[in-house]
Amino acid sequence: MTKSGNARVRRGLIQLAWRFLRFQKESALAQWYRARTEGLKGSRKTTMIVALARKLLIALWRMVTIGEVPQGVVLRPTM
């Protein structure tokens, strides 16, 4: 996710990462983020949320292509 990429996509992925942290607290990706940002403020958390967004994009791609659900993620049942 470089700054030379599409700004709307980048912002959307970062918003998705914040939402992911809020609603999937027990997932491995959320625990990875929290372990690296404990006690930190400001720019370091911003840098790490971009890293989480990238990891989340990769995890979602794997889920769509091969059906591998990220560890600890709880999916809603289909209706």
Buried (B, 14 or more C-beta within 10 A) or exposed (E): BEEEEEEEEBEEBBEBBEEBBEEBEEBBBBBBBEEBBEEEEEEEEEEBBBBBBEBBBEBBEEBEEEEEEBEEBEEEEEE
